[in-house]
């Protein structure tokens, strides 16, 4: 993979409401999520959605008690949102998605039939079609452990700066994330990737280890 074009991860991108922004890098999409969702709101069929300010809920969506809905936000047809889920704005949740109890989402786009079990955090992330996150799995969006907060992604084994301080991940179509797994900022998961339960996926660490392993000096000093 020589680029991080979103169509490499999500087959339905060009046929979705995100198609006008398909040329943007994933981290540009999430950084601009509030503006993008506001533009999407303008083209919704008001007869199909209950619209209150910057929050649009499809009339077939089921929203349980205690859910916090902060706009701009679009929740599409047939979506289920469990009790006490929290949407922090800049989110687009399309048809057939399921957001379990106690989940928190921020600046994220979820494609059809994506499922979050419960107590998940998904921040500044793009989730492909038919992705499943088991309970307690987390997609982190911020490197709080270092002074330089810029998120980097791994492309062809090399680290590439995104130029942004907040970016979670791309979860390609059909990914499976096990319970209590942690996905560190900047992960780009190819379609069908499986993350084991309680595992850590950190593309930045993996790239650094690969570079060290291929460095003759590092190998001599190992």
Phi and psi in degrees as GROMACS dihedral restraints (atoms count N, CA, C in turn):
[ dihedral_restraints ]
;  ai    aj    ak    al  type     phi  dphi    fc
    3     4     5     6     1   -98.2    20    10
    4     5     6     7     1   -10.1    20    10
    6     7     8     9     1  -137.5    20    10
    7     8     9    10     1   173.0    20    10
    9    10    11    12     1  -112.4    20    10
   10    11    12    13     1    36.0    20    10
   12    13    14    15     1   -62.7    20    10
   13    14    15    16     1   132.7    20    10
   15    16    17    18     1   -62.8    20    10
   16    17    18    19     1   -26.5    20    10
   18    19    20    21     1   -65.8    20    10
   19    20    21    22     1   -18.3    20    10
   21    22    23    24     1   -70.3    20    10
   22    23    24    25     1   -19.0    20    10
   24    25    26    27     1  -109.2    20    10
   25    26    27    28     1   -29.8    20    10
   27    28    29    30     1  -129.6    20    10
   28    29    30    31     1   107.7    20    10
   30    31    32    33     1   -65.8    20    10
   31    32    33    34     1   -30.8    20    10
   33    34    35    36     1   -89.1    20    10
   34    35    36    37     1     8.2    20    10
   36    37    38    39     1   -54.6    20    10
   37    38    39    40     1   -48.9    20    10
   39    40    41    42     1   -68.3    20    10
   40    41    42    43     1   -17.7    20    10
   42    43    44    45     1  -101.0    20    10
   43    44    45    46     1     7.7    20    10
   45    46    47    48     1  -103.5    20    10
   46    47    48    49     1   174.0    20    10
   48    49    50    51     1   -66.3    20    10
   49    50    51    52     1   -14.8    20    10
   51    52    53    54     1   -85.2    20    10
   52    53    54    55     1    -3.2    20    10
   54    55    56    57     1   -53.0    20    10
   55    56    57    58     1   -39.2    20    10
   57    58    59    60     1   -61.9    20    10
   58    59    60    61     1   -17.6    20    10
   60    61    62    63     1  -112.1    20    10
   61    62    63    64     1    17.0    20    10
   63    64    65    66     1   -63.3    20    10
   64    65    66    67     1   -23.2    20    10
   66    67    68    69     1   -78.8    20    10
   67    68    69    70     1   -12.5    20    10
   69    70    71    72     1   -75.5    20    10
   70    71    72    73     1   148.4    20    10
   72    73    74    75     1   -66.9    20    10
   73    74    75    76     1   154.0    20    10
   75    76    77    78     1   -54.3    20    10
   76    77    78    79     1   -41.1    20    10
   78    79    80    81     1   -71.8    20    10
   79    80    81    82     1   -24.5    20    10
   81    82    83    84     1   -71.3    20    10
   82    83    84    85     1   -38.6    20    10
   84    85    86    87     1   -60.3    20    10
   85    86    87    88     1   -47.9    20    10
   87    88    89    90     1   -70.1    20    10
   88    89    90    91     1   -36.6    20    10
   90    91    92    93     1   -63.1    20    10
   91    92    93    94     1   -34.6    20    10
   93    94    95    96     1   -97.3    20    10
   94    95    96    97     1    16.0    20    10
   96    97    98    99     1   -58.3    20    10
   97    98    99   100     1   -40.9    20    10
   99   100   101   102     1   -64.2    20    10
  100   101   102   103     1   -44.0    20    10
  102   103   104   105     1   -63.8    20    10
  103   104   105   106     1   -42.0    20    10
  105   106   107   108     1   -64.2    20    10
  106   107   108   109     1   -46.0    20    10
  108   109   110   111     1   -65.7    20    10
  109   110   111   112     1   -36.1    20    10
  111   112   113   114     1   -60.5    20    10
  112   113   114   115     1   -40.9    20    10
  114   115   116   117     1   -67.2    20    10
  115   116   117   118     1   -38.2    20    10
  117   118   119   120     1   -61.2    20    10
  118   119   120   121     1   -38.6    20    10
  120   121   122   123     1   -58.1    20    10
  121   122   123   124     1   -33.8    20    10
  123   124   125   126     1   -66.8    20    10
  124   125   126   127     1   -23.3    20    10
  126   127   128   129     1  -103.7    20    10
  127   128   129   130     1     6.2    20    10
  129   130   131   132     1   -72.0    20    10
  130   131   132   133     1   149.7    20    10
  132   133   134   135     1   -81.2    20    10
  133   134   135   136     1   107.4    20    10
  135   136   137   138     1   -62.0    20    10
  136   137   138   139     1   -21.4    20    10
  138   139   140   141     1   -74.3    20    10
  139   140   141   142     1   -17.5    20    10
  141   142   143   144     1  -100.8    20    10
  142   143   144   145     1   -11.4    20    10
  144   145   146   147     1  -126.3    20    10
  145   146   147   148     1   147.9    20    10
  147   148   149   150     1   -92.2    20    10
  148   149   150   151     1   114.8    20    10
  150   151   152   153     1  -115.3    20    10
  151   152   153   154     1   124.4    20    10
  153   154   155   156     1  -129.7    20    10
  154   155   156   157     1   102.3    20    10
  156   157   158   159     1    63.9    20    10
  157   158   159   160     1  -118.1    20    10
  159   160   161   162     1  -103.6    20    10
  160   161   162   163     1    18.4    20    10
  162   163   164   165     1  -115.4    20    10
  163   164   165   166     1   123.3    20    10
  165   166   167   168     1  -122.2    20    10
  166   167   168   169     1   121.9    20    10
  168   169   170   171     1  -116.9    20    10
  169   170   171   172     1   123.7    20    10
  171   172   173   174     1   -63.1    20    10
  172   173   174   175     1   145.7    20    10
  174   175   176   177     1   -66.5    20    10
  175   176   177   178     1   -16.3    20    10
  177   178   179   180     1   -96.1    20    10
  178   179   180   181     1    -2.3    20    10
  180   181   182   183     1   -73.5    20    10
  181   182   183   184     1   146.5    20    10
  183   184   185   186     1  -112.5    20    10
  184   185   186   187     1   116.6    20    10
  186   187   188   189     1  -114.9    20    10
  187   188   189   190     1   116.5    20    10
  189   190   191   192     1   -80.1    20    10
  190   191   192   193     1   178.6    20    10
  192   193   194   195     1   -69.4    20    10
  193   194   195   196     1   151.7    20    10
  195   196   197   198     1    76.1    20    10
  196   197   198   199     1    12.5    20    10
  198   199   200   201     1   -81.0    20    10
  199   200   201   202     1   136.2    20    10
  201   202   203   204     1  -100.4    20    10
  202   203   204   205     1   123.7    20    10
  204   205   206   207     1  -120.2    20    10
  205   206   207   208     1   105.0    20    10
  207   208   209   210     1  -109.2    20    10
  208   209   210   211     1   129.2    20    10
  210   211   212   213     1   -85.2    20    10
  211   212   213   214     1   170.9    20    10
  213   214   215   216     1   -70.8    20    10
  214   215   216   217     1   139.3    20    10
  216   217   218   219     1  -153.8    20    10
  217   218   219   220     1   135.0    20    10
  219   220   221   222     1  -126.7    20    10
  220   221   222   223     1   124.3    20    10
  222   223   224   225     1  -116.3    20    10
  223   224   225   226     1   119.1    20    10
  225   226   227   228     1   -87.4    20    10
  226   227   228   229     1  -171.5    20    10
  228   229   230   231     1   -65.5    20    10
  229   230   231   232     1   138.8    20    10
  231   232   233   234     1    68.9    20    10
  232   233   234   235     1    13.4    20    10
  234   235   236   237     1   -78.5    20    10
  235   236   237   238     1   140.3    20    10
  237   238   239   240     1  -109.8    20    10
  238   239   240   241     1   131.6    20    10
  240   241   242   243     1  -124.6    20    10
  241   242   243   244     1   117.1    20    10
  243   244   245   246     1   -76.3    20    10
  244   245   246   247     1   166.1    20    10
  246   247   248   249     1   -54.9    20    10
  247   248   249   250     1   136.6    20    10
  249   250   251   252     1    66.0    20    10
  250   251   252   253     1    20.2    20    10
  252   253   254   255     1   -67.8    20    10
  253   254   255   256     1   156.9    20    10
  255   256   257   258     1  -134.1    20    10
  256   257   258   259     1   116.7    20    10
  258   259   260   261     1  -106.7    20    10
  259   260   261   262     1   121.5    20    10
  261   262   263   264     1   -97.0    20    10
  262   263   264   265     1    11.3    20    10
  264   265   266   267     1   101.9    20    10
  265   266   267   268     1   151.9    20    10
  267   268   269   270     1    71.5    20    10
  268   269   270   271     1    31.7    20    10
  270   271   272   273     1  -116.3    20    10
  271   272   273   274     1   144.3    20    10
  273   274   275   276     1  -130.3    20    10
  274   275   276   277     1   115.7    20    10
  276   277   278   279     1  -118.6    20    10
  277   278   279   280     1   112.1    20    10
  279   280   281   282     1   -95.8    20    10
  280   281   282   283     1  -171.2    20    10
  282   283   284   285     1   -60.5    20    10
  283   284   285   286     1   140.2    20    10
  285   286   287   288     1    75.1    20    10
  286   287   288   289     1     8.0    20    10
  288   289   290   291     1   -74.5    20    10
  289   290   291   292     1   156.7    20    10
  291   292   293   294     1  -130.4    20    10
  292   293   294   295     1   122.9    20    10
  294   295   296   297     1  -115.4    20    10
  295   296   297   298     1   110.0    20    10
  297   298   299   300     1   -75.6    20    10
  298   299   300   301     1   174.5    20    10
  300   301   302   303     1   -58.2    20    10
  301   302   303   304     1   138.2    20    10
  303   304   305   306     1    74.6    20    10
  304   305   306   307     1     9.6    20    10
  306   307   308   309     1   -76.9    20    10
  307   308   309   310     1   152.2    20    10
  309   310   311   312     1  -127.0    20    10
  310   311   312   313     1   131.4    20    10
  312   313   314   315     1  -128.2    20    10
  313   314   315   316     1   143.4    20    10
  315   316   317   318     1  -143.0    20    10
  316   317   318   319     1   130.7    20    10
  318   319   320   321     1    47.0    20    10
  319   320   321   322     1    51.3    20    10
  321   322   323   324     1  -133.4    20    10
  322   323   324   325     1   154.1    20    10
  324   325   326   327     1  -120.8    20    10
  325   326   327   328     1   125.2    20    10
  327   328   329   330     1  -116.8    20    10
  328   329   330   331     1   124.4    20    10
  330   331   332   333     1   -86.5    20    10
  331   332   333   334     1   174.2    20    10
  333   334   335   336     1   -54.6    20    10
  334   335   336   337     1   139.6    20    10
  336   337   338   339     1    62.9    20    10
  337   338   339   340     1    18.4    20    10
  339   340   341   342     1   -70.3    20    10
  340   341   342   343     1   143.9    20    10
  342   343   344   345     1  -135.1    20    10
  343   344   345   346     1   126.2    20    10
  345   346   347   348     1  -111.8    20    10
  346   347   348   349     1   126.0    20    10
  348   349   350   351     1   -69.5    20    10
  349   350   351   352     1   -75.2    20    10
  351   352   353   354     1  -168.2    20    10
  352   353   354   355     1   153.4    20    10
  354   355   356   357     1    56.7    20    10
  355   356   357   358     1    41.1    20    10
  357   358   359   360     1  -100.6    20    10
  358   359   360   361     1   148.1    20    10
  360   361   362   363     1  -114.9    20    10
  361   362   363   364     1   129.2    20    10
  363   364   365   366     1  -130.9    20    10
  364   365   366   367     1   110.3    20    10
  366   367   368   369     1  -121.8    20    10
  367   368   369   370     1   133.6    20    10
  369   370   371   372     1    50.1    20    10
  370   371   372   373     1    52.0    20    10
  372   373   374   375     1  -135.5    20    10
  373   374   375   376     1   152.5    20    10
  375   376   377   378     1  -117.0    20    10
  376   377   378   379     1   121.6    20    10
  378   379   380   381     1  -112.5    20    10
  379   380   381   382     1   120.8    20    10
  381   382   383   384     1   -74.8    20    10
  382   383   384   385     1  -179.2    20    10
  384   385   386   387     1   -66.0    20    10
  385   386   387   388     1   139.7    20    10
  387   388   389   390     1    57.2    20    10
  388   389   390   391     1    37.0    20    10
  390   391   392   393     1   -89.8    20    10
  391   392   393   394     1   141.9    20    10
  393   394   395   396     1  -127.3    20    10
  394   395   396   397     1   124.6    20    10
  396   397   398   399     1  -110.1    20    10
  397   398   399   400     1   120.6    20    10
  399   400   401   402     1   -74.8    20    10
  400   401   402   403     1   171.1    20    10
  402   403   404   405     1   -56.3    20    10
  403   404   405   406     1   136.1    20    10
  405   406   407   408     1    79.9    20    10
  406   407   408   409     1    -3.2    20    10
  408   409   410   411     1   -74.0    20    10
  409   410   411   412     1   146.9    20    10
  411   412   413   414     1  -127.9    20    10
  412   413   414   415     1   135.6    20    10
  414   415   416   417     1  -111.1    20    10
  415   416   417   418     1   103.1    20    10
  417   418   419   420     1   -75.6    20    10
  418   419   420   421     1   154.5    20    10
  420   421   422   423     1  -131.2    20    10
  421   422   423   424     1    11.1    20    10
  423   424   425   426     1  -153.0    20    10
  424   425   426   427     1   134.3    20    10
  426   427   428   429     1   -93.0    20    10
  427   428   429   430     1    85.7    20    10
  429   430   431   432     1   -83.3    20    10
  430   431   432   433     1    -2.3    20    10
  432   433   434   435     1   -89.8    20    10
  433   434   435   436     1     0.2    20    10
  435   436   437   438     1  -144.4    20    10
  436   437   438   439     1   162.3    20    10
  438   439   440   441     1   -69.2    20    10
  439   440   441   442     1   -41.8    20    10
  441   442   443   444     1   -83.1    20    10
  442   443   444   445     1   106.5    20    10
  444   445   446   447     1   -85.4    20    10
  445   446   447   448     1    -2.6    20    10
  447   448   449   450     1   -61.3    20    10
  448   449   450   451     1   129.0    20    10
  450   451   452   453     1   -81.2    20    10
  451   452   453   454     1   136.0    20    10
  453   454   455   456     1  -117.4    20    10
  454   455   456   457     1   148.3    20    10
  456   457   458   459     1  -117.0    20    10
  457   458   459   460     1   158.2    20    10
  459   460   461   462     1  -102.4    20    10
  460   461   462   463     1   120.5    20    10
  462   463   464   465     1  -128.5    20    10
  463   464   465   466     1   121.7    20    10
  465   466   467   468     1    53.4    20    10
  466   467   468   469     1    39.5    20    10
  468   469   470   471     1    79.6    20    10
  469   470   471   472     1    -2.3    20    10
  471   472   473   474     1  -111.7    20    10
  472   473   474   475     1   145.5    20    10
  474   475   476   477     1   -82.2    20    10
  475   476   477   478     1   132.2    20    10
  477   478   479   480     1  -124.5    20    10
  478   479   480   481     1   129.4    20    10
  480   481   482   483     1   -72.2    20    10
  481   482   483   484     1   136.3    20    10
  483   484   485   486     1   -86.3    20    10
  484   485   486   487     1   -19.7    20    10
  486   487   488   489     1    78.6    20    10
  487   488   489   490     1     6.3    20    10
  489   490   491   492     1  -124.8    20    10
  490   491   492   493     1   154.1    20    10
  492   493   494   495     1   -93.4    20    10
  493   494   495   496     1   -13.2    20    10
  495   496   497   498     1  -127.9    20    10
  496   497   498   499     1   111.0    20    10
  498   499   500   501     1  -159.1    20    10
  499   500   501   502     1   131.2    20    10
  501   502   503   504     1   -90.0    20    10
  502   503   504   505     1   -85.8    20    10
  504   505   506   507     1  -162.1    20    10
  505   506   507   508     1   169.9    20    10
  507   508   509   510     1  -114.0    20    10
  508   509   510   511     1   124.5    20    10
  510   511   512   513     1  -108.1    20    10
  511   512   513   514     1   105.0    20    10
  513   514   515   516     1   -64.5    20    10
  514   515   516   517     1   165.0    20    10
  516   517   518   519     1   -48.3    20    10
  517   518   519   520     1   135.2    20    10
  519   520   521   522     1    76.4    20    10
  520   521   522   523     1     9.1    20    10
  522   523   524   525     1   -65.5    20    10
  523   524   525   526     1   152.2    20    10
  525   526   527   528     1  -127.9    20    10
  526   527   528   529     1   126.3    20    10
  528   529   530   531     1  -119.8    20    10
  529   530   531   532     1   120.4    20    10
  531   532   533   534     1   -74.6    20    10
  532   533   534   535     1   165.0    20    10
  534   535   536   537     1   -57.7    20    10
  535   536   537   538     1   135.9    20    10
  537   538   539   540     1    62.3    20    10
  538   539   540   541     1    16.6    20    10
  540   541   542   543     1   -74.0    20    10
  541   542   543   544     1   155.2    20    10
  543   544   545   546     1  -124.1    20    10
  544   545   546   547     1   125.8    20    10
  546   547   548   549     1  -107.2    20    10
  547   548   549   550     1   116.8    20    10
  549   550   551   552     1   -76.3    20    10
  550   551   552   553     1   160.9    20    10
  552   553   554   555     1   -56.2    20    10
  553   554   555   556     1   137.4    20    10
  555   556   557   558     1    94.1    20    10
  556   557   558   559     1     6.0    20    10
  558   559   560   561     1   -73.9    20    10
  559   560   561   562     1   137.4    20    10
  561   562   563   564     1  -120.2    20    10
  562   563   564   565     1   102.1    20    10
  564   565   566   567     1   -96.4    20    10
  565   566   567   568     1   118.0    20    10
  567   568   569   570     1   -63.2    20    10
  568   569   570   571     1   154.7    20    10
  570   571   572   573     1   -52.2    20    10
  571   572   573   574     1   136.9    20    10
  573   574   575   576     1    82.4    20    10
  574   575   576   577     1     3.3    20    10
  576   577   578   579     1   -62.3    20    10
  577   578   579   580     1   141.3    20    10
  579   580   581   582     1  -117.1    20    10
  580   581   582   583     1   125.1    20    10
  582   583   584   585     1  -106.6    20    10
  583   584   585   586     1   122.0    20    10
  585   586   587   588     1   -67.7    20    10
  586   587   588   589     1   158.1    20    10
  588   589   590   591     1   -60.2    20    10
  589   590   591   592     1   135.9    20    10
  591   592   593   594     1    67.8    20    10
  592   593   594   595     1     6.5    20    10
  594   595   596   597     1   -77.9    20    10
  595   596   597   598     1   158.3    20    10
  597   598   599   600     1  -109.0    20    10
  598   599   600   601     1   127.5    20    10
  600   601   602   603     1  -112.4    20    10
  601   602   603   604     1   110.6    20    10
  603   604   605   606     1  -131.9    20    10
  604   605   606   607     1    97.8    20    10
  606   607   608   609     1   -63.8    20    10
  607   608   609   610     1   -29.1    20    10
  609   610   611   612     1   -69.0    20    10
  610   611   612   613     1   -44.8    20    10
  612   613   614   615     1   -64.1    20    10
  613   614   615   616     1   -42.2    20    10
  615   616   617   618     1   -62.3    20    10
  616   617   618   619     1   -40.0    20    10
  618   619   620   621     1   -66.4    20    10
  619   620   621   622     1   -40.1    20    10
  621   622   623   624     1   -64.7    20    10
  622   623   624   625     1   -40.1    20    10
  624   625   626   627     1   -66.2    20    10
  625   626   627   628     1   -39.4    20    10
  627   628   629   630     1   -64.2    20    10
  628   629   630   631     1   -43.6    20    10
  630   631   632   633     1   -62.4    20    10
  631   632   633   634     1   -40.6    20    10
  633   634   635   636     1   -64.4    20    10
  634   635   636   637     1   -41.1    20    10
  636   637   638   639     1   -65.4    20    10
  637   638   639   640     1   -30.6    20    10
  639   640   641   642     1   -90.2    20    10
  640   641   642   643     1    -5.7    20    10
  642   643   644   645     1   -84.4    20    10
  643   644   645   646     1   115.8    20    10
  645   646   647   648     1   -57.8    20    10
  646   647   648   649     1   -37.8    20    10
  648   649   650   651     1   -64.8    20    10
  649   650   651   652     1   -45.7    20    10
  651   652   653   654     1   -61.9    20    10
  652   653   654   655     1   -37.7    20    10
  654   655   656   657     1   -67.5    20    10
  655   656   657   658     1   -39.3    20    10
  657   658   659   660     1   -66.6    20    10
  658   659   660   661     1   -33.7    20    10
  660   661   662   663     1   -88.6    20    10
  661   662   663   664     1    -2.8    20    10
